[in-house]
Amino acid sequence: MGKRIVIALGGNALGNNLPEQMVAVKQTAKAIADLIQAGNQVVIAHGNGPQVGMIQKAMAELTRSDPDKYIPCPLSVCVAMSQGYIGYDLQNGLREELLDRGIKKGVSTVLTQVEVDPADPAFQNPTKPIGAFMTKEEADKLVAERGYDVIEDSGRGYRRVVASPKPVSIVEIESIRDMVDAGLVVVACGGGGIPVFQTEGHHLKGAAAVIDKDFASCTLAQQLDADMLIILTAVEKVAVNFGKPDQKWLDSLTPEEARKYMGEGQFAPGSMLPKVQAAVEFAESKPGRSALITLLEKAKDGIEGKTGTVIRQ
């Protein structure tokens, strides 16, 4: 019996630029097609760090070149652009791989909005650097004219920082669910989703924020009633005492064990920590649910219990 699986692709599955992405997607498609061929329903979410940064930088340079003609492009629009072109590559790569295996199955990308809470404390403490490096003069001008938050970044210049709020709900969840129920492979919540919040009436307003793709994938998996959340990363398993002589790879974790290790500071913020947090949240959300953290090429083996770190109650 196949499972309903949400896969959160890490940056290593997409490359850092367009040529790298086109190569990486071919390998990514093979690993995902293995899961589909085994009879699983698969929904794919992905990051967009390098891609949205590239888009935002290009738009910023365009504005600098002729500020009277070009206005700044909102971050939410940049996220939407990144969803479109990453989804374009992913769905074409998957379609080709599935047809090569004799599997006729539609693959579609959904431009996905994710609702966030405007009262989320993250908006009071923006920490996520985005876009190009700037001089102090350029940064001061953006602060004065547009109210941006900026930081000095490791001696390399100044960068804009935005909030990273937690996802509340997936706006297009009904459409995604209908497509999955109809047998399609769906790419959704790219880059953590386009962050929006509800204003007066039914209007959704884009937020100057970036949602962590692991937390967005967790929310997506819960709202789709998935059996498993697979978070793909650059290591085969989660480790404690990582990089030290007493490093230990973990085959499985209970939520309680994971929280103990998190309390000890075992997992790096911005790296393994959000992955473990998202995995724990999903595993605890309903009896029978589990999360897997592993390498892309080991996903099929991980589902079969041969490798990876499984988090379950």
C-alpha angles and dihedrals in degrees: 000000000000123000132230102242134186113202122202107203117210125218092263088068092060109035127226101274140018099275091046090047093054090053095042094049091060091060092040090053092054093054093047092045089056089061093046092047088054089062101261126140106234132199117182128211123177146185125249106191100132093033100051090043090054092049094046091048092050091050092047091051090050090053091048092051094057113004092174092059104033126050125203115278112233115244090237089060091049089053089051090051091051091049090054100051097038090048090049091058095041097049093046092047092049094044091053094046093048093048090049086058093047093253114137105199129140119243120198139173120222118204095228130205118199120201118229131185113253087210091058107130089230089077089062092052111037110190108158112104115216138172134009130343114256139194118251090255092053091046093049090051092053091048091051098041104034105018094241122167112233137182136194105249115214096303092302097104137273126311136186116252126203136187124271103207125182117259117252103185143341109251096204095043095122092054092046091048093049091051093049091047088052090057101257125140106235131204108202144153093034112191090005090303133283103297112232138160131202118256128176115336114343097326118131116206123201115242126218091239145102120227118213106249093220092057091044090050090051091052091046091050092050094048091048090049090235122182095218141021114206116196111193119205143154097280132062095228141009114262138198120216085022114202093008128112090255094049112152126197115218123221094186142004135194116215089250093054091046092052090050091054092045089053089054091054093244095145123062117241111243090021125049097353098074090045092055092043092052092045092052093047092052095044091053096044096083137358113268096026121124138180129215127202115194148113121302094243091049097052095103092047089047093056088051090053096248099118146348129067115288120202116199139141 
